[in-house]
Amino acid sequence: MVRLSGESDAASIHVFREVLAATAEDRLIVDLTGVTFADSSLLHALLDAHRGLILAGPLPRQLHHLLEATGTTTRFTTAPDLDTACETLPRVG
């Protein structure tokens, strides 16, 4: 799981991209509940991930609007909360 908080914009997105690049899981939960601002930099990082991302919410209003306005809501699996997101992952063992 990756948890983002604060502002996610061009000045800070490189850290998130580095974490995504270093993570080998096919399915990855991204907790976005702490994001206070997001621009197209975050959206592009999510789209460029090329894996099954599960966006755990509730999504901040501004981020939800960004996904809606760009027509990208269907590109991601979303979950209303972290517990529900975790339930979507395959069981190991």
C-alpha positions in Angstrom: 0.0 0.0 0.0 1.1 3.5 -0.8 -0.4 6.4 1.2 -0.3 10.0 -0.2 -0.9 13.1 1.8 -0.7 16.8 1.3 -0.3 18.3 -2.1 0.4 16.1 -5.2 1.6 18.4 -8.0 4.5 18.7 -10.4 6.9 19.8 -7.6 6.3 16.6 -5.5 5.1 13.9 -7.8 8.6 12.5 -8.5 8.6 10.9 -5.1 5.3 9.0 -5.8 6.6 7.9 -9.2 9.8 6.5 -7.6 7.8 4.5 -5.1 5.6 3.1 -7.9 8.7 2.2 -9.9 10.2 0.4 -6.9 7.0 -1.6 -6.2 6.6 -4.9 -7.9 3.1 -5.9 -7.0 0.5 -6.4 -9.8 -2.2 -4.9 -7.6 -1.4 -1.9 -5.4 -3.6 0.1 -3.1 -3.1 3.8 -3.2 -4.6 5.6 -0.1 -5.5 9.0 -1.3 -7.6 10.2 1.7 -4.9 12.6 2.9 -4.4 14.4 -0.5 -5.3 18.1 -0.1 -4.5 19.1 -3.6 -4.0 17.1 -6.9 -3.3 18.3 -10.4 -2.7 16.5 -13.7 0.7 15.4 -12.4 -1.0 12.9 -10.0 -3.4 11.8 -12.7 -0.6 11.1 -15.1 1.4 9.2 -12.5 -1.7 7.0 -11.8 -2.3 6.4 -15.5 1.3 5.7 -16.2 1.5 3.0 -13.5 0.4 0.3 -15.9 -0.9 -2.0 -13.2 -4.0 -2.7 -11.3 -4.3 0.3 -8.9 -7.0 0.3 -6.3 -7.7 3.9 -5.2 -8.8 3.8 -1.5 -11.1 6.6 -0.4 -13.1 8.3 0.3 -11.4 10.3 -2.4 -11.1 14.0 -1.7 -13.7 16.1 -3.5 -11.1 17.9 -5.7 -9.5 14.6 -6.8 -12.9 13.0 -7.5 -13.8 16.0 -9.6 -10.4 15.7 -11.5 -11.1 12.1 -12.3 -14.7 12.9 -13.4 -13.8 15.9 -15.5 -11.1 13.9 -17.4 -13.3 10.8 -17.9 -10.7 8.6 -16.1 -12.8 7.2 -13.3 -13.3 3.9 -15.0 -9.6 3.4 -15.5 -9.2 2.6 -11.8 -10.7 0.3 -9.2 -12.0 2.5 -6.4 -13.0 1.5 -2.9 -14.9 3.6 -0.4 -12.3 3.0 2.3 -9.1 1.2 3.1 -10.7 -1.9 4.5 -12.8 -2.5 1.4 -9.7 -1.9 -0.8 -7.8 -4.6 1.1 -10.7 -7.0 0.7 -10.3 -6.7 -3.1 -6.7 -8.1 -3.0 -6.3 -11.8 -3.7 -5.6 -13.9 -0.6 -2.2 -15.3 -0.2 -1.6 -18.8 1.1 
